[in-house]
């Protein structure tokens, strides 16, 4: 493909609550065996983008470990490859990334040293499948300066979490507002952009000269009436996990057969780093209904309408209902959980009960040291 890829994976926000205390949002586990960034990386690979940069910053250790080998997404080749960029102190820069545009500008040498004419920019916290070739073809057909992938969503209230766009009949973006307080627009930006490489370099340099750091506010919104900015409508599944509630809902969506079939049984595939773990074990007396159980788990109790990630032990007479249990959790006997997200590497003592209220997800973090010397 005639494009390089850039994945913005350094963000963090308080709406994820305690879940982002120990990892970047792009490293959040999804659907039992994946990470959020796997979807953007897989889309890049399936679109034959051979050169991809991942820009990280906040709590990057878990994400860096996940990206330690490019072979899982087939980027390990003589030309191109997977590049991971962390904030670096240089003669020109001695600060962390101050925004998405600044993150791109501080790594502008990656863009200058590339030869592909276009750049595909994506966020690391989106769960979707997309052939970026189709977006690039649309971009060229429209003779656009920038193309923004947009999505129609059901609720105007949910739209306030995103940038909302208004489209003309030819899909040119006539209005763009970032995270409005009130809006009746239900077409939102998915954080996926296509732009000509030389134009991107020019806009980033100008933004830096004027001390402007945000790609959306200082480039897209600022130039919406000057540059030809078009919207490409995505009509398949897309979700953004920027809040704890959205993260919970996204994982629960994978309990629906049509969502699972879309991601895992239809071309193209989603790839991830593979752990060599034994299949899940269901001991006598266990019960599992409408749930995803990942490898390495041992189930003794009852699990219903839940997503259980890798290496989870569920003790005898336990009930797990409408919950997400993250990696490497040990749940003691006779425990009851409902409407909860249980943080990874927790040890839950026997006879423990946590219940989240209707419409409110409870995040469970136990500070029991299982690995202390």
Secondary structure, DSSP 4 states (H G I P E B T S, - for coil): --EEEEEE-----GGGGGGGSSS-GGG-EETTTEETHHHHHHHHHHTT--EEEEE--TT-HHHHHHTS-GGGGT--SSSSEEEEE-----SS--S---SHHHHHHHTHHHHHT---SEEEEEETTEEE---HHHHHHHHHHTT-SEEEEEEE-S-HHHHTTSEEEEE-TT-BEEEEEES-SS----EEEEEEEEEEHHHHHHHHHHHHHTT---HIIIIIITTTTTS-EEEEE--S-EEE--SHHHHHHHHHHTTSHHHHHHHHTSSSP---PPP--PPPEE-TT-EEES-EE-TT-EE-SEEES-EE-TT-EE-TT-EEES-EE-SS-EE-TT-EEESEEEPTT-EEPTT-EEEPPTT-PEEE-----SS--
